[in-house]
Amino acid sequence: MQSDQILRDIQVARFVETKSATSLLSLNRSDAPPVKNLGAKAPLEIVTVEDFWVRVKEKDSKVEGWLPLQSLQSRHDDLGIYTNLIDTYLRKDASSSAKVVTTIPRLRRIVPLEITKNFLKIQYENQIGYADITHFVSRADFASLAYHPKKNWVTVLYRNNDVIITQKGETIPMKEILGYVTNSHRGIVIRPDSATYGPPLRARVEILKPEAHIWGISKIDGHGEVWWKKKNLLLEEPEAPSKSTVTTDSLLKREIYSIAFENKNSVRGLVSSEGVYRTEDGLTWTQIPLFGKQNYPVSIHPNGTWFVGSYKSTNHGKSFEPFIRWDNIAQAIEAAYHSNPKIMRLTQIEALPNSRILIHVDTGVKQIKLRSLIGDLHWDVIKN
């Protein structure tokens, strides 16, 4: 498909940053005079988006210029904008029968004032009204992960109107979401090839090989003008991941046993799904060989300690050591219930304030909760 038929995640971003040091250009051409040199991770706000170019302004100044889309990366704390796939009525009230105030032409970049039930409250051309949210695409449509202030980072299956559906089957209102990790290889069809074949409008597609070339021109005596591919405008795609590395989208196709992240400002985390994996960026995950293909409960404490099953790590998952002595657990259970557990299986780990943790142990007869200070060998049984 052509680039103007597909909307990509970066095109619905609002606040972005540069991937590396680059030059802000005066025009949307690679040979345009530079406006300013930018360092890596320079914060920018998108003003206008084209197929392969974007006009941006510095977040804390009025300096504007052009950059190739692929020189930018989205921010995890960016909620982005909404863009309508078809001409959309702006209505006086949040009702499909309300009076039409004006029409918003397709593919406009909109920052909503509010997300209500099935409608976006919008200011467009100095008029405030409500537009059907089903006409719009947002960062939620590209999201693999979403941040909720009470649930931390959650895995996203899809967006449904004004809510997102998580892999656990939870329904979370989009107005409660504070950030997204998006899939750069996902596209949304905005101009189908045909009404009878090919992906329809709004279909989600996977971008296998993005290409956009800059062409050079030379004049050769006796031949006239000769056009040639100068370079690929899009940055080189990374090498295919190894067998020990998987993407977030690949993980979502599996059953996830347990998942944990550090906090809103970090998507560094752990997941247990046919093995235990760690991530630095929320996009790709590297398997931790110590745990093989087994599933274990995972957790990350606010004090920086990572937990996988009966092991803990104090260096972000680079190495692990045991933190549970099962004989101590058995003694605590026997003292509390006057019965020696025949089996013990760790099923859940919860972070508690003041460097404490709570573990759930299945004895085959009942689920037992035990609490301890991190690093302490003594465990207290918590009876409901």
Salt bridges, closest charged atoms under 4 A:
ASP4 OD1 - ARG191 NH2 2.75
GLU17 OE2 - LYS41 NZ 3.60
GLU17 OE1 - ARG75 NH1 3.46
ASP31 OD1 - ARG29 NE 2.97
GLU45 OE2 - ARG14 NE 3.31
GLU58 OE1 - LYS36 NZ 2.82
GLU64 OE1 - ARG55 NE 2.92
ASP77 OD2 - ARG75 NH2 3.08
ASP132 OD2 - HIS135 NE2 3.82
ASP141 OD2 - ARG159 NH1 2.75
ASP141 OD1 - ARG202 NH2 3.58
GLU170 OE2 - LYS151 NZ 3.26
GLU176 OE1 - HIS148 NE2 2.80
GLU211 OE2 - LYS209 NZ 3.43
GLU237 OE1 - HIS185 NE2 3.58
ASP249 OD2 - ARG186 NH2 3.09
GLU262 OE1 - ARG268 NH1 3.21
GLU262 OE2 - HIS316 ND1 3.22
GLU280 OE1 - ARG268 NE 3.06
GLU280 OE2 - ARG278 NH2 2.58
ASP327 OD2 - ARG325 NH2 2.69
GLU350 OE2 - HIS360 NE2 2.57
ASP362 OD2 - ARG345 NH2 3.52
ASP380 OD1 - HIS378 NE2 2.77
